[in-house]
Amino acid sequence: MIGVTGASGRLGRLVITELLQRLPTDQIVALARTPDKIADLAVRGVTVRRAEYDDPATLAPALAGVERLLLVSGSEVGRRIVQHRNVIEAAVRTGVRFIAYTSILHADRTPLRALAEEHVATEEALRASGLAWTFLRHSWYTENYEDRVRAAAATGELVGATGEARISSATRADYAAAAAVVLTTEGHAGRIYELAGDEAWTMNDLARIVGEVTGRPVTYRNLTPEDYKAYLVQQGTPPAVAEVLAVLEAGIAQDALFDDSHQLSQLIGRPTTPLREAVRSWFATR
């Protein structure tokens, strides 16, 4: 059986969707902190179990019979090392043979050190576990920019602090397809995949595409990280959150999200979703 943690989240659900196209439902185990949120999967025949990263007592029963597992990284920055180790230790005890883990692009050398620290620690824990593993190192989700794009379409201005840095983003669906391939085919154990979109774009490119899609001119205003933080606070962002976002922009400005290896499209056997297509979809749905 193949298990997916975080199955009620946006990425986890998409991975389950991909697996349903490849496997009988009785071979899929969807693990979530709140199983009621994925009750629809149970109706379809998927095995649904409660698994809470912070509650080790839930993890061994949740992993019973699972041979291959996708460990979707937790969302609680600062708690993830403990949480992920809980899952890994339960996997060892229950006989899981293989774990694929969603890490961050170029985890060992990224300028985004604040985000990478917990991913690197998790990778180290997996290496030491004795389990077979694959690291799926993700660049940004294109969807991370949806709210900023909508605001830019309304105001005519996209604001940031990344200069002309290249961003090789991909959609959650692209990353979900890669996870499904690794979970259902052989030859991936011990591999590190640097997963990123085929298309590298700048914030100026994004502004131009938003303008073309909406028919309203949009320009990009590049700020220093300090001025970007002040801008965010002025827009109502809590200062602590604004500080984190400004630090991230400074890292992205160093090409932290750029990768031109095309490992993602090679893994999924198709091109990754173009930026223009993603932007168009955001305005087509509302």
Rosetta silent file (secondary structure, phi, psi, omega in degrees, C-alpha in Angstrom):
SEQUENCE: MIGVTGASGRLGRLVITELLQRLPTDQIVALARTPDKIADLAVRGVTVRRAEYDDPATLAPALAGVERLLLVSGSEVGRRIVQHRNVIEAAVRTGVRFIAYTSILHADRTPLRALAEEHVATEEALRASGLAWTFLRHSWYTENYEDRVRAAAATGELVGATGEARISSATRADYAAAAAVVLTTEGHAGRIYELAGDEAWTMNDLARIVGEVTGRPVTYRNLTPEDYKAYLVQQGTPPAVAEVLAVLEAGIAQDALFDDSHQLSQLIGRPTTPLREAVRSWFATR
SCORE:     score description
SCORE:     0.000 S_00000001
   1 L     0.000  152.785  179.283    0.000    0.000    0.000 S_00000001
   2 E  -114.839  127.763  179.980    1.033    3.592   -0.617 S_00000001
   3 E  -109.887  150.482  177.369    0.403    6.269    2.012 S_00000001
   4 E  -131.729  118.248  175.037    0.261   10.042    1.695 S_00000001
   5 L   -80.253  163.614  179.798    0.527   12.300    4.731 S_00000001
   6 L    59.839   34.341 -172.661   -1.158   15.692    4.750 S_00000001
   7 L   -70.146  -14.249  177.062   -3.824   14.263    2.468 S_00000001
   8 L   -88.755   -8.154  178.509   -6.329   16.974    3.388 S_00000001
   9 L   -80.937  172.649 -174.444   -3.933   19.702    2.238 S_00000001
  10 H   -66.418  -41.057  178.101   -3.802   21.154   -1.242 S_00000001
  11 H   -72.444  -47.237 -178.088   -0.723   19.216   -2.344 S_00000001
  12 H   -56.582  -42.956  179.111   -1.685   15.980   -0.598 S_00000001
  13 H   -61.747  -40.911  179.920   -5.115   15.926   -2.203 S_00000001
  14 H   -66.530  -34.625  176.215   -3.598   16.385   -5.631 S_00000001
  15 H   -64.890  -43.600  177.119   -1.203   13.500   -5.015 S_00000001
  16 H   -58.822  -42.947  178.399   -4.152   11.290   -4.055 S_00000001
  17 H   -58.142  -43.551  177.987   -5.903   12.362   -7.265 S_00000001
  18 H   -64.197  -42.785 -179.004   -2.835   11.323   -9.259 S_00000001
  19 H   -65.068  -34.324  179.522   -2.602    7.990   -7.445 S_00000001
  20 H   -64.161  -22.092  176.862   -6.267    7.246   -8.138 S_00000001
  21 L   -84.004   -9.324 -173.250   -5.408    7.332  -11.840 S_00000001
  22 L  -118.656  -22.923 -171.245   -2.640    4.779  -11.333 S_00000001
  23 L  -133.477  155.924  169.000   -3.697    2.382   -8.578 S_00000001
  24 L   -63.430  148.323 -176.047   -6.753    0.524   -7.234 S_00000001
  25 H   -61.189  -30.183 -176.813   -8.311    2.477   -4.385 S_00000001
  26 H   -75.253   -0.177  175.505   -7.575   -0.274   -1.866 S_00000001
  27 H  -102.037    3.581 -175.702   -3.844    0.336   -2.351 S_00000001
  28 E  -114.514  131.061  177.525   -4.041    4.010   -1.303 S_00000001
  29 E  -119.686  117.531  179.386   -3.951    5.248    2.297 S_00000001
  30 E   -99.040  120.817 -174.837   -4.786    8.914    2.887 S_00000001
  31 E  -111.078  129.733 -177.286   -3.416   10.214    6.193 S_00000001
  32 E  -150.218  151.984  177.124   -4.683   13.435    7.737 S_00000001
  33 L   -65.468  -34.849  179.729   -4.879   15.169   11.100 S_00000001
  34 L  -123.755   92.264 -176.081   -8.625   15.604   10.575 S_00000001
  35 H   -59.054  -27.252 -179.738   -9.988   12.614    8.629 S_00000001
  36 H   -59.021  -26.415 -178.589  -13.425   14.211    8.325 S_00000001
  37 H   -71.777  -16.210  179.080  -11.916   16.660    5.827 S_00000001
  38 H  -122.555   29.881  179.090  -11.229   13.796    3.420 S_00000001
  39 H   -59.738  -28.881  179.546  -14.350   11.742    4.056 S_00000001
  40 H   -63.638  -29.622  177.696  -15.103   11.998    0.337 S_00000001
  41 H   -69.994  -37.048  177.232  -11.999    9.902   -0.356 S_00000001
  42 H   -62.307  -38.757  178.570  -13.273    7.168    1.951 S_00000001
  43 H   -61.096  -32.254 -179.481  -16.514    7.120   -0.022 S_00000001
  44 L   -82.193   -3.464  177.294  -14.432    6.455   -3.138 S_00000001
  45 L   104.255   -0.542  177.220  -12.754    3.471   -1.473 S_00000001
  46 L   -75.567  139.750  174.913   -9.525    5.081   -0.280 S_00000001
  47 E   -75.422  123.284 -177.739   -8.402    4.038    3.200 S_00000001
  48 E  -113.759  127.945 -178.434   -8.546    7.138    5.398 S_00000001
  49 E  -135.860  150.115  176.169   -6.671    7.259    8.714 S_00000001
  50 E   -79.946  129.698  176.525   -5.890    9.861   11.363 S_00000001
  51 L  -144.929  113.363 -178.785   -2.214   10.792   11.524 S_00000001
  52 L  -115.229  120.754 -176.709   -1.055   13.793   13.519 S_00000001
  53 L   -54.128  -35.677 -177.321    2.621   14.702   13.344 S_00000001
  54 L   -83.882   -4.224 -177.594    2.550   16.003   16.927 S_00000001
  55 L  -123.339   87.536 -175.986    0.851   12.877   18.300 S_00000001
  56 H   -55.994  -27.067 -178.921    3.136    9.850   17.871 S_00000001
  57 H   -63.510  -22.702 -179.705    0.420    7.544   19.226 S_00000001
  58 H   -86.001  -16.442 -166.938   -1.587    8.126   16.030 S_00000001
  59 H   -80.737  -43.286 -179.692    1.266    7.420   13.638 S_00000001
  60 H   -62.098  -47.622  176.116    2.007    3.709   14.044 S_00000001
  61 H   -60.713  -35.584 -178.216   -1.658    2.671   13.563 S_00000001
  62 H   -67.182  -30.904 -175.736   -1.923    5.057   10.618 S_00000001
  63 H   -94.579    1.085 -179.050    1.096    3.486    8.910 S_00000001
  64 L   -57.071  124.057  177.885    0.113   -0.141    9.460 S_00000001
  65 L    84.878   -9.697  179.982    0.511   -2.022    6.177 S_00000001
  66 L   -77.799  129.679  179.215    1.960    0.978    4.315 S_00000001
  67 L  -103.109  -34.320 -179.570    5.074    0.065    2.320 S_00000001
  68 E  -127.586  132.972 -171.565    5.734    3.319    0.461 S_00000001
  69 E  -131.835  136.555  167.046    5.028    6.718    1.992 S_00000001
  70 E   -97.646  116.137  174.771    4.987   10.326    0.833 S_00000001
  71 E   -95.050  101.947  177.333    5.929   12.532    3.772 S_00000001
  72 L   -80.445  124.125 -175.713    4.542   15.958    2.927 S_00000001
  73 L   -58.462  141.447 -179.681    6.486   18.490    4.971 S_00000001
  74 L   -67.466  165.246 -176.844    4.520   20.117    7.764 S_00000001
  75 L  -101.017   -5.484 -176.310    3.435   23.748    7.620 S_00000001
  76 L   -92.642   89.350 -179.506    4.381   24.746   11.170 S_00000001
  77 L   -59.642  131.999 -176.935    7.814   26.303   10.756 S_00000001
  78 L   103.177  -20.561  179.714    9.817   25.750   13.928 S_00000001
  79 L  -114.608   -4.121 -167.290    8.114   22.465   14.778 S_00000001
  80 H   -71.991  -30.372 -179.699    8.835   20.449   11.687 S_00000001
  81 H   -61.221  -49.667  178.664   12.030   18.693   12.765 S_00000001
  82 H   -62.609  -45.612 -178.288   10.271   17.020   15.695 S_00000001
  83 H   -59.637  -47.488 -177.468    7.148   16.348   13.663 S_00000001
  84 H   -67.899  -37.232  176.675    8.986   14.735   10.773 S_00000001
  85 H   -63.842  -36.397  176.246   11.140   12.632   13.068 S_00000001
  86 H   -57.601  -44.103 -179.625    7.968   11.339   14.709 S_00000001
  87 H   -66.767  -45.062 -178.299    6.760   10.118   11.319 S_00000001
  88 H   -61.977  -44.590 -179.832   10.122    8.612   10.365 S_00000001
  89 H   -63.536  -40.146  177.355   10.444    6.744   13.672 S_00000001
  90 H   -66.214  -36.055  178.991    6.898    5.380   13.330 S_00000001
  91 H   -64.165  -42.051  178.163    7.669    4.321    9.764 S_00000001
  92 H   -62.012  -44.399 -177.163   10.711    2.361   10.923 S_00000001
  93 H   -66.322  -32.021 -172.453    8.697    0.624   13.656 S_00000001
  94 H   -97.968   -0.208  175.010    5.819   -0.347   11.373 S_00000001
  95 L    91.774   13.785  170.800    7.801   -1.694    8.422 S_00000001
  96 L   -59.602  136.928 -176.060    7.506    1.128    5.888 S_00000001
  97 L   -99.041  -25.576 -170.183   10.208    0.452    3.308 S_00000001
  98 E  -148.198  136.374  175.274   10.449    3.736    1.422 S_00000001
  99 E  -128.128  128.003  167.655    9.746    7.419    2.099 S_00000001
 100 E   -99.895  133.007 -174.263    9.628   10.229   -0.444 S_00000001
 101 E  -122.334  134.647  179.489    9.962   13.613    1.263 S_00000001
 102 E   -86.834  100.380 -177.889    8.951   17.053   -0.020 S_00000001
 103 E  -100.668 -162.067 -178.594   11.997   19.234    0.679 S_00000001
 104 E  -115.042  147.685 -177.925   13.070   22.631   -0.664 S_00000001
 105 L   -52.972  130.237  177.474   14.987   23.385   -3.866 S_00000001
 106 L    51.642   47.085 -173.775   18.780   23.146   -3.397 S_00000001
 107 L   -52.159  -34.462 -175.314   18.259   22.540    0.330 S_00000001
 108 L   -80.309   -8.931 -177.767   21.970   22.156    0.983 S_00000001
 109 L  -144.001    8.209 -177.257   22.960   25.512   -0.536 S_00000001
 110 L   -67.435  144.835  171.630   19.880   27.725   -0.822 S_00000001
 111 L   -68.161  -14.140 -179.144   20.031   31.322    0.447 S_00000001
 112 L   -82.864   61.116 -171.942   16.624   30.630    2.034 S_00000001
 113 H   -63.613  -35.568 -178.522   18.334   29.255    5.128 S_00000001
 114 H   -61.256  -34.310  177.565   15.461   29.989    7.505 S_00000001
 115 H   -83.821  -33.085 -171.224   13.239   27.656    5.475 S_00000001
 116 H   -76.879  -25.966 -172.734   15.895   25.113    4.584 S_00000001
 117 H   -53.557  -47.943 -177.876   17.145   24.283    8.079 S_00000001
 118 H   -70.896  -32.230  177.060   14.263   21.980    8.961 S_00000001
 119 H   -67.346  -43.222  178.997   14.290   20.348    5.542 S_00000001
 120 H   -61.794  -42.175  179.176   18.014   19.600    5.800 S_00000001
 121 H   -63.567  -37.470  178.106   17.495   18.107    9.260 S_00000001
 122 H   -68.427  -42.112  176.245   14.703   15.914    7.925 S_00000001
 123 H   -58.504  -41.786  179.419   16.850   14.755    5.014 S_00000001
 124 H   -64.779  -39.779  178.778   19.574   13.834    7.508 S_00000001
 125 H   -64.003  -37.775  178.319   17.079   11.913    9.647 S_00000001
 126 H   -68.434  -41.082  178.452   15.940    9.950    6.623 S_00000001
 127 H   -60.466  -35.895 -176.934   19.502    9.129    5.617 S_00000001
 128 H   -85.044   -7.710 -171.236   20.145    7.799    9.138 S_00000001
 129 H   -76.900  -22.980 -173.378   16.867    5.859    9.374 S_00000001
 130 L    88.693   -6.748  177.071   17.851    2.828    7.347 S_00000001
 131 L   -83.006  154.627  168.229   14.825    3.340    5.095 S_00000001
 132 E   -72.349  145.598 -175.490   15.029    3.827    1.358 S_00000001
 133 E  -145.898  158.878  167.977   14.328    7.463    0.521 S_00000001
 134 E  -138.442  135.948  176.825   13.905   10.026   -2.246 S_00000001
 135 E  -101.245  120.535  176.490   14.088   13.776   -1.729 S_00000001
 136 E  -101.055   90.864 -175.665   11.652   15.791   -3.820 S_00000001
 137 E   -85.261  111.734 -173.897   13.139   19.255   -3.508 S_00000001
 138 E   -91.748  138.832  162.055   10.501   21.757   -4.571 S_00000001
 139 L   -77.166 -165.441 -178.697   10.908   25.249   -5.915 S_00000001
 140 L   -70.196  152.138  166.433    8.012   27.678   -5.233 S_00000001
 141 E   -77.159  133.402  174.927    4.416   26.876   -6.014 S_00000001
 142 H   -57.282  -34.788 -179.240    3.201   29.198   -8.760 S_00000001
 143 H   -61.191  -17.669  177.438    0.016   29.497   -6.678 S_00000001
 144 H   -60.207  -20.982 -176.542    2.034   31.341   -4.014 S_00000001
 145 H   -97.489    1.072 -173.274    1.684   34.415   -6.225 S_00000001
 146 H   -60.506  -47.502 -177.961   -2.072   34.297   -6.794 S_00000001
 147 H   -63.459  -40.041  179.146   -3.025   36.832   -4.104 S_00000001
 148 H   -66.713  -36.767  178.650   -0.308   39.247   -5.203 S_00000001
 149 H   -65.959  -42.043  179.170   -1.389   38.878   -8.812 S_00000001
 150 H   -64.083  -40.249  177.807   -5.010   39.649   -7.961 S_00000001
 151 H   -65.506  -39.629  179.821   -3.940   42.730   -6.033 S_00000001
 152 H   -65.134  -38.058  178.827   -1.732   43.816   -8.915 S_00000001
 153 H   -64.024  -32.982 -178.915   -4.589   43.432  -11.371 S_00000001
 154 H   -79.281  -34.015 -174.405   -6.721   45.702   -9.187 S_00000001
 155 H  -102.007  -18.676 -176.505   -4.074   48.373   -8.545 S_00000001
 156 L    83.798    8.387 -176.958   -1.962   48.183  -11.704 S_00000001
 157 E  -140.520  127.961  173.184    1.177   47.605   -9.653 S_00000001
 158 E  -102.498  125.623 -173.459    3.022   44.444   -8.605 S_00000001
 159 E  -115.713  137.166  178.300    5.305   45.157   -5.650 S_00000001
 160 E  -167.063 -168.389 -177.920    8.275   43.104   -4.464 S_00000001
 161 L  -143.323   35.426 -176.883   11.972   43.034   -3.690 S_00000001
 162 L  -108.134    2.186  177.001   13.429   40.362   -5.956 S_00000001
 163 L    57.241 -130.516 -179.912   14.793   42.574   -8.747 S_00000001
 164 L  -102.431   23.021  179.684   15.499   40.595  -11.900 S_00000001
 165 L   -61.323  145.870  179.638   15.889   37.260  -10.105 S_00000001
 166 L   -91.689  135.645 -177.440   14.702   34.220  -12.021 S_00000001
 167 E  -122.371  115.606 -178.672   11.920   32.131  -10.490 S_00000001
 168 L  -100.494   67.412 -176.944   11.416   28.583  -11.765 S_00000001
 169 L   -80.649  163.493  173.629    8.046   27.929  -10.172 S_00000001
 170 E  -144.705  162.053 -178.571    5.666   25.084  -10.937 S_00000001
 171 L   -80.394  161.255  175.408    2.081   24.366   -9.961 S_00000001
 172 H   -57.576  -36.685  179.944    1.048   22.049   -7.149 S_00000001
 173 H   -62.867  -36.489  177.197   -0.376   19.734   -9.803 S_00000001
 174 H   -63.414  -47.835 -179.639    3.063   19.465  -11.414 S_00000001
 175 H   -66.335  -36.272  178.636    4.701   18.545   -8.101 S_00000001
 176 H   -63.520  -39.680  178.198    1.874   16.131   -7.258 S_00000001
 177 H   -62.609  -40.040  178.670    2.419   14.308  -10.535 S_00000001
 178 H   -63.849  -42.849  179.003    6.105   13.926   -9.717 S_00000001
 179 H   -61.130  -41.871 -179.432    5.322   12.487   -6.295 S_00000001
 180 H   -64.018  -39.266  178.001    2.917    9.968   -7.832 S_00000001
 181 H   -61.487  -47.209 -177.241    5.566    8.843  -10.327 S_00000001
 182 H   -65.789  -35.329 -178.635    8.131    8.298   -7.572 S_00000001
 183 H   -73.978  -26.291 -171.351    5.633    6.426   -5.389 S_00000001
 184 H  -111.938   -0.938  178.573    4.441    4.078   -8.123 S_00000001
 185 L  -129.056  164.472 -176.767    7.580    3.331  -10.145 S_00000001
 186 L   -96.969  169.465  174.516   11.008    1.935   -9.335 S_00000001
 187 L    93.594   11.916 -175.851   14.498    3.360   -9.603 S_00000001
 188 L  -107.425  -12.596 -177.154   14.106    6.426   -7.398 S_00000001
 189 L   -60.219  134.500 -179.960   15.587    5.259   -4.078 S_00000001
 190 L    79.320    4.655 -178.604   18.580    7.343   -3.044 S_00000001
 191 L   -93.804  146.637  172.057   17.804   10.008   -5.638 S_00000001
 192 E  -116.151  116.670 -179.865   17.602   13.744   -5.010 S_00000001
 193 E  -104.420  121.257  173.143   15.348   15.534   -7.474 S_00000001
 194 E   -89.518  101.640 -169.900   15.670   19.314   -7.808 S_00000001
 195 E  -100.387  123.239 -177.704   12.133   20.014   -8.990 S_00000001
 196 L  -154.685  162.569 -178.996   11.333   23.300  -10.692 S_00000001
 197 L   -70.476  155.786  177.315    9.334   24.642  -13.599 S_00000001
 198 L   -65.945  -30.482 -172.521   10.657   24.624  -17.152 S_00000001
 199 L  -100.357  120.212  174.024   10.052   28.366  -17.450 S_00000001
 200 L   -96.321  125.141 -175.679   12.201   30.795  -15.451 S_00000001
 201 E  -130.670  158.914  176.486   10.482   34.162  -15.064 S_00000001
 202 L  -107.506  169.529  177.817   11.066   37.479  -13.318 S_00000001
 203 H   -65.402  -30.314  173.327    8.591   39.676  -11.501 S_00000001
 204 H   -63.489  -40.016  176.190    8.665   42.006  -14.499 S_00000001
 205 H   -61.814  -43.780 -179.656    7.592   39.040  -16.628 S_00000001
 206 H   -61.912  -43.984  178.830    4.791   38.274  -14.180 S_00000001
 207 H   -59.594  -44.048  179.474    3.564   41.885  -14.264 S_00000001
 208 H   -61.976  -44.191 -178.672    3.538   41.854  -18.051 S_00000001
 209 H   -66.048  -39.720  177.351    1.605   38.577  -18.220 S_00000001
 210 H   -60.997  -42.500  178.084   -0.969   39.794  -15.685 S_00000001
 211 H   -62.113  -41.468 -179.343   -1.487   42.893  -17.805 S_00000001
 212 H   -68.675  -39.006 -178.488   -1.886   40.841  -20.971 S_00000001
 213 H   -70.371  -39.570 -175.608   -4.298   38.379  -19.361 S_00000001
 214 H   -91.949  -16.856 -177.114   -6.478   41.035  -17.729 S_00000001
 215 L    78.005   12.768  178.644   -6.217   43.716  -20.391 S_00000001
 216 L  -124.608  124.112 -176.337   -5.117   46.248  -17.754 S_00000001
 217 L   -56.986  136.255  177.680   -1.492   47.465  -17.695 S_00000001
 218 L  -131.685  133.440  176.740    0.507   46.266  -14.701 S_00000001
 219 E  -116.968  157.707  178.572    4.027   47.397  -13.778 S_00000001
 220 E  -102.471  128.187  175.707    6.504   45.961  -11.308 S_00000001
 221 E  -108.618  113.579 -177.818    7.854   48.193   -8.532 S_00000001
 222 E   -94.586  129.197 -179.086   11.042   46.802   -7.038 S_00000001
 223 L  -117.588  166.052  167.733   11.915   47.822   -3.490 S_00000001
 224 L   -72.094  159.230  176.933   14.723   47.100   -1.070 S_00000001
 225 H   -55.522  -38.459  179.800   13.848   44.399    1.478 S_00000001
 226 H   -64.833  -44.249  179.483   13.557   47.072    4.156 S_00000001
 227 H   -69.656  -31.972  177.585   11.196   49.182    2.062 S_00000001
 228 H   -66.424  -41.577  176.690    9.233   46.068    1.095 S_00000001
 229 H   -59.505  -46.111  179.430    8.726   45.243    4.755 S_00000001
 230 H   -61.364  -40.411  177.897    7.502   48.798    5.386 S_00000001
 231 H   -60.686  -45.078 -179.192    5.176   48.535    2.395 S_00000001
 232 H   -63.742  -42.183  178.500    3.678   45.298    3.700 S_00000001
 233 H   -61.966  -41.182  178.276    3.136   46.766    7.160 S_00000001
 234 H   -61.569  -31.535  179.266    1.435   49.761    5.555 S_00000001
 235 L   -82.407   -1.223  176.598   -0.859   47.316    3.736 S_00000001
 236 L   105.739    4.450  178.125   -1.873   45.726    7.047 S_00000001
 237 L   -75.781  133.493  176.392    0.569   42.840    7.315 S_00000001
 238 L   -56.532  140.258 -176.027    1.692   42.173   10.911 S_00000001
 239 H   -53.933  -40.310 -179.085    5.297   43.370   11.349 S_00000001
 240 H   -64.810  -39.633  177.917    6.643   39.911   12.260 S_00000001
 241 H   -68.744  -41.760  178.880    5.085   38.395    9.136 S_00000001
 242 H   -60.469  -37.442  177.981    6.313   41.300    7.011 S_00000001
 243 H   -62.685  -44.749  179.298    9.844   40.688    8.298 S_00000001
 244 H   -62.699  -44.954 -178.560    9.713   37.025    7.245 S_00000001
 245 H   -64.929  -36.991  178.626    8.346   37.892    3.804 S_00000001
 246 H   -67.354  -39.060  177.191   11.026   40.542    3.265 S_00000001
 247 H   -64.146  -40.845  177.405   13.761   38.044    4.200 S_00000001
 248 H   -62.140  -43.904  178.793   12.300   35.559    1.729 S_00000001
 249 H   -59.960  -39.133  179.720   12.303   38.182   -1.025 S_00000001
 250 H   -64.210  -37.142  177.045   15.962   38.918   -0.293 S_00000001
 251 H   -69.541  -42.569  178.945   16.772   35.227   -0.695 S_00000001
 252 H   -62.450  -33.908  178.566   14.773   34.916   -3.888 S_00000001
 253 L   -61.082  -18.535  177.313   16.672   37.948   -5.216 S_00000001
 254 L   -94.875   22.731  179.289   19.776   35.707   -5.101 S_00000001
 255 L    65.282   30.013 -179.381   18.172   33.269   -7.566 S_00000001
 256 L   -62.568  -24.361 -176.908   17.207   30.880   -4.747 S_00000001
 257 L  -106.117   16.451  179.955   14.235   29.659   -6.781 S_00000001
 258 L   -99.035  133.545  173.448   16.043   29.254  -10.098 S_00000001
 259 L  -155.545  131.914 -178.015   16.861   25.847  -11.546 S_00000001
 260 L  -118.667   26.175 -178.583   17.232   24.934  -15.209 S_00000001
 261 L   -80.870  -17.663  178.698   17.824   21.177  -14.913 S_00000001
 262 L    60.171   27.570  179.668   14.258   20.341  -16.061 S_00000001
 263 H   -66.049  -31.670 -179.314   14.177   17.358  -13.724 S_00000001
 264 H   -66.649  -50.002 -179.076   10.497   17.938  -12.953 S_00000001
 265 H   -66.628  -33.539  176.661    9.287   17.793  -16.545 S_00000001
 266 H   -65.102  -38.438 -178.003   11.564   14.821  -17.223 S_00000001
 267 H   -69.602  -40.345 -176.018   10.104   12.994  -14.230 S_00000001
 268 H   -91.005   -8.545  175.212    6.458   13.617  -15.127 S_00000001
 269 L    74.657   23.802  177.181    6.917   13.137  -18.868 S_00000001
 270 L  -158.546  162.427  174.939    5.390   16.452  -19.911 S_00000001
 271 L   -65.195  151.833  174.363    6.203   20.168  -19.778 S_00000001
 272 L   -74.127  162.631 -175.548    5.406   21.936  -16.536 S_00000001
 273 L   -66.211  122.256 -179.929    2.434   24.309  -16.456 S_00000001
 274 L   -62.469  149.043  179.231    3.325   27.657  -18.108 S_00000001
 275 H   -57.185  -44.626 -178.445    3.060   30.773  -15.959 S_00000001
 276 H   -59.209  -40.875 -179.730    0.593   32.372  -18.369 S_00000001
 277 H   -63.859  -40.923  178.621   -1.712   29.357  -18.155 S_00000001
 278 H   -64.435  -46.230  179.603   -1.703   29.492  -14.349 S_00000001
 279 H   -61.132  -43.448  179.231   -2.425   33.238  -14.301 S_00000001
 280 H   -60.337  -37.735 -178.428   -5.223   32.820  -16.819 S_00000001
 281 H   -66.437  -32.552 -179.574   -6.808   30.111  -14.664 S_00000001
 282 H   -66.223  -33.746 -179.084   -6.940   32.416  -11.631 S_00000001
 283 H   -90.059  -13.220  178.625   -9.033   34.952  -13.470 S_00000001
 284 H   -83.847  -17.536 -172.973  -11.185   32.349  -15.209 S_00000001
 285 L   -95.216   -5.692 -178.958  -12.441   30.841  -11.942 S_00000001
 286 L  -133.330    0.000    0.000  -13.962   33.925  -10.373 S_00000001
